[in-house]
Amino acid sequence: MLTLIAFLVAIALLVAVHELGHFAIARACGVQVLRFSIGFGPRLIGWTSSKSGTEYIIGWVPLGGYVKMLDEHETAVPQKDRQRAFNTQPLYSRAAIVIAGPLANLMLAVILHTSVNWTGVQQPLAILAKPAQESVLAAAGLKGGERIERAGFEGDALEEIASYEEFRWLITRGAIEHRDVQLEYSVMPSQSLRLTTLEMAHVDTSQVNAEMLQRLGITGPHSQAQIGNLIPGSAAERAGLQPGDVVIKVDETYIVDAVQLRDLIRASGHAGQPQPQTWQIQRKDSQRTVSVTPQPVIEGERKIGRIGAIVGAPPTMTMVRYGAFDGIGRAATQTWETSMLTLRVIGQIVTGEASVKNLSGPIAIADYAGKSAAIGLTPFILFLALMSISLGVLNLLPLPILDGGHLMYYLWEALSGKPLAQRWIDQLQKLGLVILLLMMSVALINDVTRFLP
């Protein structure tokens, strides 16, 4: 139920803001707005303004909306009302009305990011977990446990990294844009600063997903290899482990973090019956050695080892908050960078450099909406900001039927001195509809593939 409510709230808000952008500029330009609709299909509820004559409605199908304006291309317009028709407006007015929708979504994203930047959010510190072998981070000599102090694209000035999320965003951008990233990091306990370069030129970014992050070495923030609650009668309890024990070494392998320890435990069952392991642990102020024999468990089609205990402490958190002007500036930067990255991924899909599997449809959006709302208000706000950017950027694409397609018509009109013939517009609109339906079909197929067994 939460997923459905969060999805409907998200769609209604984003569509309402988009259409409100068109509506506000149309009214400012003196255009008569006949209908302002959130949703499609039969009217669910609505009313008509006695002052403006505009009909405000909410439709049964909540996947979109529209603003219907007085236009001679759609209906006969009395001579006395021609000056209030959309098609009779100057070119700059029509372009402003069309672009106002996507810009409203981008402005909403700035507002949402600003609200989070001002109120602050708890995020993990930029301390690395042990990277996967042959990953970009591992190739750069990083072993896990390093604290990222500053980072930036090669050739740019290094900037302070406030959180792990900020670090992950920079690395993701670097991979997609094929730009090397320089890191300045400190190593405990000496805290000496070191510098390294992450080489991104050969990273496979055809699919922006968890597998790509694994290839980069981004497995999550650092989590200490600490034992949590134990299951009665489990291998962990039989070995004498206690909640709060920190694992320092397993046999001859020094343990960097919980990810590495979990991998060792799971891998112990791959060859059959797990063998006893010698664990060196830190318990309060003393160190001791225990023998742990993981239990074999079948997972899917293979056998793994488990000890029957929670492995891993929560990551070290920090409050990330910005001042009044910094908060707004950073919000604008976040919106701009996300918009450019979205355009780059779309461009890579068109050229075949990226897979169409990167497209997501309503099932994925609903799932993300529900998950973010379940975590808390701030994650849901950040999800709304991301979706608002996506909606704004998508509508600016030069595709007939979208706002960007109409802007292309107006560019033709500005260059040629005359509007594009209506027969051409009609044909291009049909083509745009076919392309849009194909994109939606691919996105829906991707959703079904991801979420259904």
C-alpha positions as CSV (number, residue, x, y, z in Angstrom):
1,M,0.0,0.0,0.0
2,L,2.9,2.4,0.8
3,T,4.4,1.8,-2.6
4,L,1.1,2.6,-4.3
5,I,0.6,5.8,-2.2
6,A,4.2,7.0,-2.7
7,F,4.0,6.3,-6.4
8,L,0.7,8.3,-6.8
9,V,1.9,11.2,-4.7
10,A,5.2,11.3,-6.8
11,I,3.4,11.2,-10.1
12,A,0.7,13.7,-9.1
13,L,3.2,16.2,-7.8
14,L,5.7,16.0,-10.7
15,V,3.0,16.2,-13.3
16,A,1.2,19.0,-11.5
17,V,4.4,21.1,-11.3
18,H,5.2,20.4,-15.0
19,E,1.7,21.4,-16.2
20,L,1.6,24.4,-13.8
21,G,4.7,25.7,-15.6
22,H,2.9,25.6,-18.9
23,F,-0.2,27.1,-17.3
24,A,1.4,30.0,-15.5
25,I,3.4,31.2,-18.5
26,A,0.4,30.8,-20.8
27,R,-1.7,32.9,-18.5
28,A,1.1,35.5,-18.2
29,C,1.2,35.7,-22.1
30,G,-2.6,36.3,-22.2
31,V,-3.5,32.8,-23.7
32,Q,-6.9,31.4,-22.8
33,V,-6.4,28.1,-20.9
34,L,-9.5,25.9,-21.5
35,R,-8.5,22.9,-19.3
36,F,-5.9,22.0,-16.7
37,S,-5.8,18.3,-16.2
38,I,-3.8,16.0,-13.9
39,G,-4.2,12.5,-15.2
40,F,-5.9,11.2,-18.4
41,G,-9.2,9.5,-19.2
42,P,-12.6,10.2,-17.8
43,R,-13.0,13.0,-15.3
44,L,-12.8,11.9,-11.7
45,I,-13.3,15.2,-10.0
46,G,-13.1,18.8,-11.2
47,W,-14.5,22.3,-11.3
48,T,-14.7,25.3,-13.6
49,S,-13.5,28.7,-12.6
50,S,-16.3,31.3,-13.0
51,K,-13.6,34.0,-13.4
52,S,-11.3,32.6,-16.1
53,G,-13.5,29.8,-17.5
54,T,-10.7,27.3,-17.1
55,E,-11.8,23.7,-16.2
56,Y,-9.6,22.0,-13.6
57,I,-9.9,18.3,-13.5
58,I,-8.3,15.1,-12.2
59,G,-8.5,12.1,-14.5
60,W,-8.9,8.5,-13.7
61,V,-5.5,7.5,-15.2
62,P,-2.8,9.3,-13.0
63,L,0.1,8.8,-15.5
64,G,0.4,12.3,-16.9
65,G,-1.5,15.4,-17.5
66,Y,-2.0,18.3,-19.9
67,V,-2.9,21.9,-20.4
68,K,-5.4,22.6,-23.2
69,M,-5.3,26.1,-24.6
70,L,-7.4,28.0,-27.1
71,D,-5.9,27.2,-30.5
72,E,-7.1,27.6,-34.0
73,H,-5.4,24.3,-35.0
74,E,-7.8,22.4,-32.7
75,T,-11.1,24.3,-32.8
76,A,-12.8,27.3,-34.4
77,V,-11.9,30.5,-32.6
78,P,-14.2,33.6,-32.7
79,Q,-12.6,36.7,-34.2
80,K,-12.9,38.5,-30.9
81,D,-10.9,35.8,-29.1
82,R,-8.1,35.3,-31.6
83,Q,-5.6,37.4,-29.7
84,R,-6.0,34.9,-26.8
85,A,-5.3,31.8,-28.9
86,F,-2.0,30.1,-28.6
87,N,-1.2,29.9,-32.3
88,T,-1.5,33.7,-32.7
89,Q,1.1,34.5,-30.1
90,P,4.6,35.7,-31.0
91,L,7.2,33.0,-31.5
92,Y,9.0,33.9,-28.2
93,S,5.7,33.6,-26.2
94,R,4.9,30.2,-27.7
95,A,8.5,29.0,-27.0
96,A,8.3,30.3,-23.4
97,I,5.0,28.5,-22.8
98,V,6.4,25.2,-24.1
99,I,9.7,25.3,-22.3
100,A,8.1,26.4,-19.0
101,G,7.0,22.9,-18.1
102,P,10.4,21.2,-18.2
103,L,12.0,24.2,-16.5
104,A,9.4,24.0,-13.7
105,N,10.5,20.4,-13.0
106,L,14.1,21.4,-12.9
107,M,13.3,24.3,-10.6
108,L,11.4,21.9,-8.3
109,A,14.5,19.7,-8.2
110,V,16.6,22.7,-7.1
111,I,14.0,23.5,-4.4
112,L,13.9,19.9,-3.1
113,H,17.7,19.6,-3.0
114,T,17.9,22.9,-1.3
115,S,15.5,21.8,1.4
116,V,17.6,18.7,2.1
117,N,20.9,20.7,2.0
118,W,19.5,23.2,4.6
119,T,17.9,20.7,7.0
120,G,20.8,18.3,6.7
121,V,20.9,14.5,6.3
122,Q,22.9,11.8,8.1
123,Q,25.2,10.0,5.6
124,P,28.1,7.5,5.9
125,L,31.6,8.9,6.0
126,A,33.6,8.4,2.8
127,I,35.5,5.4,4.2
128,L,36.0,2.6,1.7
129,A,35.0,-1.0,2.0
130,K,37.4,-3.6,0.6
131,P,37.0,-3.3,-3.2
132,A,36.5,-6.4,-5.3
133,Q,39.5,-7.9,-7.0
134,E,40.3,-6.5,-10.5
135,S,38.1,-3.4,-9.8
136,V,39.2,0.1,-10.6
137,L,39.7,0.9,-6.9
138,A,41.8,-2.2,-6.4
139,A,43.9,-1.4,-9.4
140,A,44.6,2.0,-7.9
141,G,46.1,0.3,-4.9
142,L,43.2,0.8,-2.5
143,K,42.6,-2.0,-0.1
144,G,39.7,-0.8,2.0
145,G,39.5,1.3,5.2
146,E,40.9,4.4,3.5
147,R,39.2,7.7,4.3
148,I,38.6,9.8,1.1
149,E,39.5,13.4,2.0
150,R,39.4,15.2,-1.4
151,A,38.6,14.2,-4.9
152,G,38.0,15.6,-8.4
153,F,38.3,14.9,-12.1
154,E,41.9,14.8,-13.4
155,G,42.8,18.3,-14.4
156,D,40.3,19.9,-12.0
157,A,40.9,21.2,-8.5
158,L,40.3,18.6,-5.8
159,E,37.3,19.3,-3.5
160,E,36.5,18.1,-0.1
161,I,34.4,14.9,0.1
162,A,31.8,15.2,2.8
163,S,30.2,11.7,2.6
164,Y,30.3,8.4,0.9
165,E,27.3,9.3,-1.3
166,E,29.2,12.3,-2.6
167,F,32.2,10.0,-3.4
168,R,30.0,7.4,-5.1
169,W,28.3,10.1,-7.3
170,L,31.7,11.5,-8.4
171,I,33.0,8.0,-9.3
172,T,29.8,7.1,-11.2
173,R,30.0,10.3,-13.2
174,G,33.6,9.6,-13.9
175,A,32.8,6.2,-15.2
176,I,29.9,7.3,-17.5
177,E,31.9,10.3,-18.8
178,H,35.1,8.3,-19.1
179,R,37.1,10.8,-17.0
180,D,39.9,9.8,-14.7
181,V,39.4,10.7,-11.0
182,Q,42.1,11.8,-8.6
183,L,41.7,10.8,-4.9
184,E,43.4,12.2,-1.9
185,Y,43.0,9.8,1.0
186,S,44.2,9.0,4.5
187,V,45.2,5.6,5.9
188,M,44.6,4.7,9.5
189,P,46.1,4.8,12.0
190,S,48.9,7.2,10.7
191,Q,46.4,9.3,8.8
192,S,49.1,10.2,6.3
193,L,47.7,11.7,3.1
194,R,48.3,9.8,-0.2
195,L,47.2,10.5,-3.8
196,T,46.1,8.1,-6.5
197,T,44.3,8.1,-9.8
198,L,41.3,6.0,-10.8
199,E,41.5,5.2,-14.6
200,M,38.0,5.1,-16.1
201,A,38.7,4.9,-19.8
202,H,38.0,1.2,-20.1
203,V,35.2,0.7,-17.6
204,D,32.1,-1.0,-19.1
205,T,29.2,1.4,-18.6
206,S,26.7,-0.2,-21.0
207,Q,24.5,-0.8,-18.0
208,V,24.4,1.6,-15.0
209,N,23.7,-0.9,-12.3
210,A,25.1,-2.7,-9.3
211,E,27.4,-4.7,-11.5
212,M,29.0,-1.5,-12.9
213,L,29.6,-0.3,-9.3
214,Q,31.2,-3.7,-8.5
215,R,33.6,-3.2,-11.4
216,L,34.4,0.2,-10.0
217,G,35.0,-1.3,-6.5
218,I,32.0,0.5,-5.0
219,T,30.5,-2.1,-2.6
220,G,29.2,0.3,0.0
221,P,30.6,2.3,2.9
222,H,33.1,0.8,5.3
223,S,31.5,-1.5,8.0
224,Q,33.7,-2.8,10.8
225,A,33.9,-6.6,10.9
226,Q,31.9,-6.7,14.2
227,I,29.7,-9.6,15.3
228,G,26.1,-8.7,16.1
229,N,23.2,-10.8,17.4
230,L,23.7,-14.6,17.4
231,I,21.2,-17.3,16.6
232,P,20.9,-19.8,19.4
233,G,22.7,-23.1,18.6
234,S,24.5,-21.5,15.6
235,A,28.1,-22.0,14.5
236,A,28.9,-18.6,16.0
237,E,27.5,-19.4,19.4
238,R,29.2,-22.8,19.5
239,A,32.5,-21.1,18.7
240,G,32.1,-18.8,21.7
241,L,31.6,-15.6,19.8
242,Q,29.8,-12.7,21.5
243,P,28.0,-9.6,20.2
244,G,30.6,-6.8,19.9
245,D,33.5,-9.0,19.0
246,V,35.6,-7.5,16.2
247,V,37.3,-9.9,13.9
248,I,40.9,-9.0,13.1
249,K,42.2,-12.1,11.3
250,V,40.8,-15.3,9.8
251,D,43.5,-17.9,9.4
252,E,46.3,-16.0,7.7
253,T,44.0,-13.3,6.2
254,Y,43.8,-9.9,7.9
255,I,40.2,-8.6,7.9
256,V,39.6,-5.1,6.5
257,D,35.8,-4.9,6.9
258,A,32.6,-6.8,7.2
259,V,32.2,-7.3,3.4
260,Q,35.5,-9.2,3.3
261,L,34.6,-11.3,6.3
262,R,31.1,-12.2,4.9
263,D,32.8,-13.2,1.6
264,L,35.2,-15.5,3.4
265,I,32.4,-17.1,5.4
266,R,30.3,-17.7,2.3
267,A,33.3,-19.0,0.3
268,S,34.1,-21.6,3.0
269,G,31.2,-23.8,1.8
270,H,31.9,-23.7,-2.0
271,A,34.2,-26.8,-1.8
272,G,31.8,-28.9,0.3
273,Q,32.0,-29.2,4.0
274,P,33.5,-26.0,5.6
275,Q,36.7,-26.6,7.5
276,P,37.4,-25.0,10.9
277,Q,38.8,-21.5,10.7
278,T,41.1,-19.8,13.3
279,W,39.7,-16.4,14.1
280,Q,41.6,-13.7,16.0
281,I,39.1,-11.3,17.6
282,Q,39.2,-8.2,19.7
283,R,36.9,-8.4,22.7
284,K,36.8,-5.2,24.7
285,D,40.4,-4.6,25.8
286,S,41.9,-8.0,25.0
287,Q,42.6,-10.2,22.0
288,R,41.8,-13.9,21.8
289,T,41.7,-16.7,19.3
290,V,38.6,-18.9,18.6
291,S,37.9,-21.8,16.2
292,V,34.9,-21.2,14.0
293,T,33.4,-23.9,11.6
294,P,30.7,-22.3,9.3
295,Q,27.6,-24.4,8.6
296,P,27.0,-25.5,5.0
297,V,23.8,-24.0,3.5
298,I,22.3,-24.4,0.0
299,E,21.7,-21.1,-1.7
300,G,20.2,-21.3,-5.1
301,E,22.3,-23.9,-7.0
302,R,25.5,-23.7,-4.8
303,K,26.6,-24.4,-1.3
304,I,27.8,-21.6,0.9
305,G,29.0,-21.2,4.5
306,R,27.1,-19.4,7.3
307,I,27.8,-18.8,11.0
308,G,24.3,-17.8,12.2
309,A,25.2,-14.2,13.3
310,I,24.9,-10.7,12.1
311,V,28.3,-9.7,10.6
312,G,29.1,-6.0,10.3
313,A,28.6,-2.8,12.4
314,P,26.7,0.2,11.1
315,P,28.9,2.6,9.1
316,T,30.3,5.7,10.7
317,M,27.8,8.5,10.0
318,T,28.1,12.3,9.7
319,M,25.6,15.1,9.4
320,V,25.9,16.8,6.0
321,R,24.4,20.2,6.1
322,Y,25.0,23.5,4.1
323,G,24.4,27.1,4.8
324,A,21.8,29.3,3.0
325,F,23.8,30.3,-0.1
326,D,25.9,27.1,-0.2
327,G,22.7,25.1,0.0
328,I,21.2,26.8,-3.0
329,G,24.4,26.7,-5.0
330,R,24.9,23.1,-4.3
331,A,21.3,22.3,-5.2
332,A,21.7,24.0,-8.6
333,T,24.9,22.1,-9.2
334,Q,23.4,18.8,-8.2
335,T,20.5,19.4,-10.6
336,W,22.8,20.5,-13.5
337,E,25.1,17.5,-13.0
338,T,22.3,15.0,-12.9
339,S,20.6,16.6,-16.0
340,M,23.9,16.4,-18.0
341,L,24.5,12.8,-16.8
342,T,20.9,11.9,-17.8
343,L,21.4,13.4,-21.3
344,R,24.8,11.6,-21.7
345,V,23.2,8.2,-20.8
346,I,20.3,8.8,-23.2
347,G,22.8,9.8,-25.9
348,Q,24.8,6.6,-25.2
349,I,21.6,4.5,-25.5
350,V,20.9,6.1,-28.9
351,T,24.4,5.5,-30.2
352,G,24.4,1.9,-28.9
353,E,27.2,2.6,-26.4
354,A,24.8,2.0,-23.5
355,S,22.1,-0.7,-23.2
356,V,18.4,0.0,-23.5
357,K,18.2,-2.0,-20.3
358,N,19.0,1.3,-18.5
359,L,15.4,2.5,-19.3
360,S,13.0,2.1,-16.4
361,G,9.2,2.2,-16.5
362,P,6.3,2.6,-14.0
363,I,7.0,-0.6,-12.1
364,A,10.5,0.4,-11.3
365,I,9.5,3.9,-10.4
366,A,6.8,2.7,-8.1
367,D,9.3,0.3,-6.5
368,Y,11.8,3.1,-5.9
369,A,9.1,5.4,-4.6
370,G,7.9,2.8,-2.1
371,K,11.4,1.9,-0.9
372,S,12.5,5.6,-0.5
373,A,9.3,6.5,1.4
374,A,9.8,3.5,3.7
375,I,13.2,4.7,4.6
376,G,12.1,8.2,5.5
377,L,11.0,11.7,4.3
378,T,14.5,12.8,3.2
379,P,15.1,9.8,0.9
380,F,11.7,10.3,-0.6
381,I,12.4,14.0,-1.2
382,L,15.7,13.1,-3.0
383,F,13.8,10.5,-5.0
384,L,11.3,13.2,-6.1
385,A,14.1,15.5,-7.1
386,L,15.7,12.8,-9.3
387,M,12.4,12.0,-10.9
388,S,11.6,15.7,-11.5
389,I,15.0,16.1,-13.2
390,S,14.3,13.0,-15.4
391,L,10.9,14.3,-16.4
392,G,12.3,17.7,-17.2
393,V,15.2,16.4,-19.3
394,L,13.0,13.8,-21.1
395,N,10.5,16.5,-22.1
396,L,13.4,18.6,-23.5
397,L,14.5,15.9,-25.9
398,P,14.0,17.0,-29.6
399,L,11.3,14.3,-30.1
400,P,8.0,15.1,-31.8
401,I,5.1,15.0,-29.3
402,L,7.4,16.1,-26.5
403,D,8.1,19.7,-25.5
404,G,11.5,19.6,-27.1
405,G,9.9,18.6,-30.4
406,H,7.8,21.7,-30.3
407,L,10.8,23.8,-29.6
408,M,12.4,22.3,-32.7
409,Y,9.4,23.4,-34.7
410,Y,9.9,26.9,-33.4
411,L,13.6,26.8,-34.2
412,W,12.7,26.0,-37.8
413,E,10.2,28.9,-37.8
414,A,12.9,31.3,-36.4
415,L,15.4,30.2,-39.1
416,S,13.1,30.0,-42.1
417,G,10.8,32.9,-41.2
418,K,7.7,30.7,-41.5
419,P,6.1,28.0,-39.4
420,L,6.4,24.4,-40.3
421,A,3.5,23.2,-42.5
422,Q,0.7,21.6,-40.5
423,R,0.8,18.4,-42.6
424,W,4.5,17.9,-41.6
425,I,3.7,18.6,-37.9
426,D,0.9,16.0,-38.0
427,Q,3.2,13.3,-39.5
428,L,6.0,14.1,-37.1
429,Q,3.6,13.9,-34.2
430,K,2.6,10.4,-35.3
431,L,6.2,9.4,-35.6
432,G,7.0,10.8,-32.2
433,L,4.1,8.9,-30.7
434,V,5.4,5.6,-32.2
435,I,8.9,6.3,-30.8
436,L,7.6,7.2,-27.4
437,L,5.4,4.0,-27.3
438,L,8.4,1.9,-28.2
439,M,10.5,3.5,-25.5
440,M,7.7,2.9,-22.9
441,S,7.3,-0.7,-24.1
442,V,11.1,-1.4,-23.7
443,A,11.0,0.2,-20.3
444,L,8.0,-1.9,-19.2
445,I,9.7,-5.1,-20.5
446,N,12.8,-4.1,-18.5
447,D,10.7,-3.7,-15.4
448,V,9.1,-7.1,-15.8
449,T,12.5,-8.7,-16.4
450,R,13.9,-7.1,-13.2
451,F,11.0,-7.7,-10.8
452,L,9.3,-10.9,-11.9
453,P,10.9,-14.4,-11.5
